[in-house]
Amino acid sequence: MIPNRNFLRRCAHKNYLSLPRELEDWLLVHFEDEPYEDFNTASVLEDIVCMYCQAYAGG
């Protein structure tokens, strides 16, 4: 699965996280190629997006 802006925004909104445009752009580039060795489902990708949002918010 390759995430799009809507997927990223839904993940952040669903989990009450901030998704700055800079991070959103970076995530789109970071996850633009398939396949991924570490994950292959939307729920795992959502968890990873949340982790990046939390890390970004933490500095």
C-alpha positions in Angstrom: 0.0 0.0 0.0 1.2 3.5 -0.9 -0.3 6.2 1.3 -1.8 9.3 -0.1 -2.5 12.7 1.6 -6.0 11.6 2.6 -4.7 8.4 4.3 -2.1 10.4 6.2 -4.6 13.0 7.3 -7.1 10.4 8.4 -4.5 8.6 10.5 -3.5 11.8 12.2 -7.1 13.0 12.8 -8.3 9.6 14.0 -5.5 9.5 16.6 -5.7 13.2 17.5 -2.2 14.0 16.2 -0.8 17.0 14.4 0.4 16.4 10.9 2.4 19.5 9.7 2.7 19.9 5.9 6.4 19.4 6.1 6.0 16.0 7.7 3.1 15.0 5.4 5.4 15.8 2.4 8.2 13.8 3.9 6.0 10.8 4.6 4.7 10.8 1.0 8.3 10.7 -0.3 9.4 8.2 2.3 6.6 5.7 1.5 6.3 6.2 -2.2 7.8 2.9 -3.2 6.4 -0.6 -2.7 6.9 -3.3 -1.5 7.8 -2.8 2.1 9.6 -5.6 3.9 8.5 -4.6 7.4 4.8 -4.1 6.8 2.1 -4.6 4.2 -1.3 -3.6 5.8 -3.0 -0.3 6.3 -3.2 -0.8 10.0 0.5 -1.3 10.4 1.2 1.7 8.1 -1.2 3.8 10.2 0.7 2.8 13.4 4.0 3.9 11.7 2.4 7.2 10.6 1.3 7.9 14.2 4.8 7.1 15.4 6.3 9.6 13.1 3.7 12.2 14.1 4.5 11.7 17.7 8.2 11.8 17.2 7.9 15.0 15.1 5.8 16.6 17.8 8.4 15.7 20.4 11.1 17.5 18.5 
